Structures are given as C-alpha cells and as structure tokens.
Amino acid sequence: AQSVTQPDIHITVSEGASLELRCNYSYGATPYLFWYVQSPGQGLQLLLKYFSGDTLVQGIKGFEAEFKRSQSSFNLRKPSVHWSDAAEYFCAVGGGNQGGKLIFGQGTELSVKP
Amino acid sequence: EAGVAQSPRYKIIEKRQSVAFWCNPISGHATLYWYQQILGQGPKLLIQFQNNGVVDDSQLPKDRFSAERLKGVDSTLKIQPAKLEDSAVYLCASSLLLVTGLEQYFGPGTRLTVT
C-alpha cells in the first residue's frame, strides 16, 4: 500500500538551531517526493520536490531534503531556523501512473522558541 | 498572477444540511483537485479533474458528496446531507497539466464545521 509516515507530530526548536523533519514512504513505483508547508489559515506551499538525479535537493526559504532510497526516507533539513518557520510541514509522495495524485503524511507541527 | 480562490472561507452547518464550496483555479490550469483535510491529518484527495472531466474520484463518498467543473474552469463541491465526520478543511488545488510531479497550487481552504 502506498503511504507516507511522518513520525514526529510536533517538534520544538530554538531559533537559530538546526532542524530535521523525518519522512518515510512506501510506494511501489519510483516515487516523486515533495515537502509542503502550511501556515495557519493558509493553503499549502511547495518547499521542494525530488524526481531523480542528485539526491540532495534545495528548496525555497533555505530548506533542503535528502532522498535515501535504501531507507525509504526523504528528510527535510534547515541549518538555522527562523521564528517565521513555525508552521505545519507535510511530506507527500506521487508518481507512477497516478497522474497528479499525491499521498500526504499526517504532518509535523514546528514550533520555534525565541 | 492570482492564486487559487476559494469561498466561503468558513462555514458552520447542522448535520443533515447541505453545503457547497466554490473554487476558482489559476487561469490556464487544466487540472483541479479537491482535498479533504481533517484536523491532525494530511490532505486526502477526494476528486481530480482534467478540464471538465473526472480523472479520479475513487475516494469521494458518492452517496453524499458531488463535484462538478463546468466549462473546465470553476468547480463546486457539494455535501448533501452533511455528517459530523465531514468537519474538515476542504482544499482546492490546481496545476497546469495532468503530469506527475507538476506543482500543485493550493487555495486557502474552506473550514467546515458540522454540529
């Protein structure tokens, strides 16, 4: 079955500290992987995506993610968190013959301490 | 360019009533998606349109939910009759084409509360 797991429901980090949000996926075909961010009352915004090639992908707002096929993971990282990064983060997978269909994880809520 | 527009932003209804949500995608986007996001969960695809045709509605509870995209532009999602478990945020998204991996642009959502 196709699925995405985000093991951490809520994470709190101090401003300026590094961040890593975990994402594990189960997908039968070659996965297309995405990270979206959702601020309160807002829609989802794409941070970055991975299709093929270099397994370390750069996104907007200083985020990056690394695809590790052997671990079925696509973890999101940021070297120094800003207070404005507080939001909900969703990992999603798509691909194969699914057209545009995405399967989302349950999300990780990020809080930033001053 | 203007983003995906949705209305209303908030709606409170009683169970067994009906409700409709409206979505206007980004101009020129052929593909339109409706997602349901229950509190504490990630979005779940309900239905996917390519122009005015349905591509995937396998997750749509067809006994109470319906959706249409007349003329391949705006779309409406209707629930009739509503149940308590339909309380959620309903997100509309659009993409330029029905291509795997193409970015989906999301609207702000409609928050539905069923009492």
Interface residues (C-beta under 8 A of the other chain):
Chain A: V4 I9 Y32 Y36 G41 Q42 G43 L44 Q45 L46 K49 F51 F90 A92 G94 G95 G96 Q98 G99 G100 K101 L102 I103 F104 G105 Q106 G107
Chain B: G3 V4 T31 Y33 G40 Q41 G42 P43 K44 L45 Q48 V55 D56 L91 A93 S95 L98 V99 T100 G101 L102 E103 Q104 Y105 F106 G107 P108 G109
